[in-house]
C-alpha cells in the first residue's frame, strides 16, 4: 500500500471516528476548522513500539499498543496541532496505525490513540475501545523522520 493510499484510508477512518466517538467531538470541531492536520509516515512496527515512550506517548497507551500485535511495516497517520507544529515537533494529538502490507481494498487497522480514547482492532472490523487519561491539550513528539 502506498503512503498516499494509506493516508487517504486513515483520513476516512479518523474523520469517521471524530464524528462517531463522543469523547472525540472537541477534536472533530478543531479538525473541521483546520486547526489539526494529518501527517503519515512508514516505520517498522518494532521500532514504532520501542520509540513510543521516548516520544512522550502516555504510558498507558504505550503499554496497550506494545502488547498489540503489529506487522513488520506499519503506516502511522498522526493528527497534529498545526500551531504547535510551527514551533515544535511535540505537536501530535493522536494517531492511527495501519498494517502497511494490507490490501488497499481491505486495510487492516491495528490500533489508534486519541485523547481519552484508545482503540485496538485485534483483526476485527470493529475496534475494541479503552478509555485513556490523555487530555485534549496533551501533545507528544512526532515519530516522522522529518518535521515540517
N, C-alpha and C positions, 0 to 999 in steps of 0.2 A: 504494500500500500504506500503510495507517495505521501509526502508531507502535506501537499495541498489537499489531497483527499482526506487524510487523517484530520486536518484542521476543519474541513467542511463538515465531516461527520461529528466531530467534537462540538463544533458550533451549534449544530442542530440539537444535540443532546443537552448541552449546557443551557441553551435557551429553553428547552422543554423543562429541565429541572428548575430553572429560575421562575418559571411560570407555575409549575405544579406543586413545588415543595414550599409550604408556608414559611418555614424558617429562612428561606432564601429570598423572600419578597423584597426586602430592602436592597439586596444586590440586584434583583431584577430591575428595580427602578433606576439604580445607578447605571446598569448596563444599557438600558433603553436611552438614557440621556448621554451616552458615550463617555461616561466617567471611567468606565472599565474597558479594557481591550483584551484580545486573545493573542497569545504567542505560543507557538508549537515547536518542539524540538524532539529529536530521537536520541535514545540512550539505552545502554544495556540495562535490563531490569535489575541485575545485581548491583550495578553502580548507582542507579537511582536510589535503591533501598539503603545502601551504605552512606549516601550523602544527605539523606533527609534531615537528620538531627543537626548536622553542621549548617544546613540552610535555614534552620530555625523552625522547621515544621514541628508543630506541637507534639510532645512525646506520645500522647495517647493516639494520635493519628499515625505517627511513625511506627509505633508498635503494631497497630492494626494492619497497616499496609505491609509492614515487614513480614507479617505472618500469612499474608495472602499470596497465593501462587501467582507468578508472573512469567511471561515468556522471556526468551533471551533478549529480544529487542522490543522496546515499547515507544509509543508516541505519547508525549506528555503535552497537553494543552493547558497552559496557565491562564487564569483570569487575573489580569494585572490592573492595579490602580494607575491610571495614566499620569496623574500629578506626581505620585510617589516615584514612578518610573523615570521621570525627568531629572530627579535628584539622587536616586539611589537604586541599586539592584534589589533592595528589600522593598518589593512592590507587589508581591503575589498575595492575592486574596484567597484563591483556591485553585484546584487543578483536577483534570480528568485524564485518566490513563487508558490507552487502547493498546491491545496486542498488535505490534507492527507487522506480524506475519499473518494476521487475519485477512479475510477476503473483504474487499470494499463493499460488496453486496451483503455481507454478513459479518459486520465488525464485532469483535469481541472486546467489550468494555471490561476492564479489570477492576479498577477502584477509582474513587474520587473523594476529594475533601473540600469542604466549604465551611464558612463559619457556622457553628452549631450543628453540622451535619457531615457524617462520613458514610460513604456508600461502598459496597463491595458486591460485585455481580456473581462471583463464585460459579461461573459458567452458565448462569441463567439469564434470561432476558429481562427479568425484573430484579433490581438490586435489593440487597438487604440494607436497611438504614440503621445507623447508630448515631446517638447524639454525641456532640463534641463540645468541649468547653471553649473552643476558639471563638473569639469575639469578632465582630464586623471590622473593627479597626486593627486587628492583629495581622500584620503583614510579615511575610518571610521572604528570604532571598530567592531569586530566580535560579533555576537549575540550568538554564540555557548557557552555552559556552560564551556567547556574545550578548551583551546587554545594550540595547539601543532604544 
